[in-house]
Amino acid sequence: MLTNYTFVELLASQKLGAVWPLNPIKYAIRGAVESGVPAITIVLLLLLPVVAAAIAAARHLIGLRGFGIFLPAALSVVFVATGPVVGIALFLIIMAISLALRTILKKLRMRLQYLPRMAFLLWAVCFSVLGILFLAPIVKYPDVTNVSIFPVLFLALLSEDFSRVQLGKSISVAVSLTSETLILALVSYLFLTFYPLQKFALLNPEALLALVLVFDFLVGKYVGLRFLEFFRFRRLIQN
């Protein structure tokens, strides 16, 4: 992954004109970086609207569902923090634990209220993640030992949404939504780690935000069928 120093060098190499009307955010970024704000953090924040726009387009134009917009976007940031391999592994393990716990409770006929059930689920997830961390000396995989609490906490909270869907719908629907969420998160991760896009966001934040705003508006005006709906209803359309 690119270091903070790389982005600081990029900022230093860019020559700017007057602050108004085209460069206010550029000057604000430089002031923030000089005050100690990591340039990487600024880049990720600038790219989050891009990620949100991409997820919205994938849902509104293609037909992928997933768990809303926030969860795939936040999950992509988790992948940036942990690395895609560890992030996906933790994600799948936590989802498997959630599914297994629901099955066990159903077979044991233990009817728990919603909040105690979620607390029980969080207990199981945390215990399992601890087990993975305890295996770090055996696995000897650096990305496992360097995992911080915040990505793990978010992945644990994501299991609540998975369980909520299971309660309201079938397991197959929950698995489908989880898979689509994972796909959206991986695509978003590619956006967040694509260096040309990172560079453009850092050096041209005004243009980036304006383009995303126009893109969101155009996507929002589309009222036709989604791409997957063309495939699903192709026989009706052909007739």
C-alpha positions, -999 to 999 in steps of 0.1 A, spaced: 0 0 0 11 35 -7 26 54 23 15 88 36 49 101 25 40 94 -12 9 115 -10 28 143 8 53 143 -20 25 146 -46 10 176 -28 45 193 -27 50 187 -64 17 204 -74 17 241 -82 -14 260 -74 -28 293 -85 -52 316 -66 -74 301 -39 -106 312 -55 -125 300 -73 -109 267 -83 -86 258 -55 -102 262 -21 -102 225 -12 -67 221 -24 -54 247 0 -76 233 28 -60 199 22 -25 213 24 -34 231 56 -48 200 72 -17 179 61 7 205 75 -13 203 108 -7 166 111 -38 151 94 -26 120 74 -29 125 37 -41 89 33 -71 97 55 -80 126 33 -77 105 2 -100 78 16 -125 104 27 -125 120 -8 -129 86 -24 -159 75 -2 -184 96 -23 -169 78 -53 -175 45 -37 -210 54 -26 -218 65 -62 -204 33 -76 -225 12 -51 -256 32 -59 -251 27 -96 -245 -10 -91 -278 -12 -72 -299 12 -93 -286 3 -128 -273 -32 -125 -296 -46 -98 -272 -58 -71 -288 -54 -37 -265 -60 -7 -270 -44 27 -276 -8 16 -248 16 7 -231 23 40 -222 -13 48 -205 -22 16 -186 11 16 -175 6 53 -166 -30 46 -143 -18 17 -125 5 42 -121 -26 65 -105 -44 36 -81 -14 32 -72 -16 69 -68 -54 72 -59 -64 37 -84 -82 14 -73 -117 23 -77 -113 61 -108 -90 56 -126 -116 35 -116 -144 57 -129 -127 88 -160 -116 70 -168 -152 59 -160 -166 93 -183 -142 111 -211 -148 86 -207 -186 90 -208 -182 128 -240 -162 125 -256 -188 103 -245 -217 125 -257 -200 156 -291 -194 142 -293 -231 131 -283 -243 165 -308 -221 184 -335 -233 160 -327 -270 166 -326 -265 203 -358 -246 202 -344 -217 222 -366 -188 215 -347 -157 226 -358 -121 223 -341 -100 196 -316 -80 217 -305 -110 239 -301 -130 207 -279 -103 192 -258 -101 224 -254 -139 223 -243 -136 186 -218 -109 195 -204 -131 222 -199 -160 198 -183 -137 172 -159 -122 196 -149 -156 211 -143 -169 175 -122 -139 165 -102 -143 197 -96 -179 187 -82 -167 154 -59 -142 170 -47 -169 195 -37 -190 164 -15 -161 151 17 -176 165 10 -208 146 -2 -192 114 26 -166 114 7 -144 89 16 -107 96 -18 -93 85 -35 -114 112 -14 -102 141 -18 -66 129 -56 -65 129 -69 -37 150 -101 -36 170 -121 -13 147 -123 -36 116 -131 -65 138 -158 -46 156 -174 -35 124 -174 -70 110 -190 -82 142 -217 -55 139 -223 -65 103 -234 -99 116 -264 -82 132 -276 -71 98 -271 -106 85 -291 -121 114 -318 -95 110 -323 -105 74 -324 -142 84 -351 -135 109 -373 -116 84 -365 -137 53 -350 -171 44 -314 -181 48 -309 -182 11 -320 -146 8 -296 -136 36 -267 -155 19 -275 -139 -14 -275 -104 1 -243 -111 20 -226 -123 -12 -237 -93 -31 -225 -71 -2 -191 -88 -5 -189 -82 -42 -198 -45 -38 -172 -42 -10 -145 -58 -32 -152 -35 -61 -152 -5 -37 -119 -17 -23 -104 -16 -58 -116 20 -62 -101 29 -28 -67 14 -37 -64 24 -74 -35 47 -74 -44 69 -104 -78 75 -88 -61 83 -55 -38 107 -72 -66 124 -91 -87 127 -59 -58 143 -39 -47 167 -66 -81 176 -81 -106 173 -52 -130 200 -66 -133 183 -99 -137 149 -83 -165 160 -60 -183 179 -89 -181 149 -112 -195 126 -85 -223 150 -78 -233 151 -115 -230 113 -117 -253 108 -87 -278 132 -102 -278 113 -136 -281 79 -119 -310 92 -98 -329 103 -129 -329 68 -144 -362 51 -141 -359 22 -164 -353 -15 -158 -321 -26 -141 -296 -47 -161 -303 -79 -142 -340 -73 -147 -335 -74 -184 -320 -108 -180 -347 -120 -155 -376 -108 -176 -361 -115 -211 -389 -138 -221 -415 -112 -214 -395 -85 -231 -391 -107 -262 -428 -113 -264 
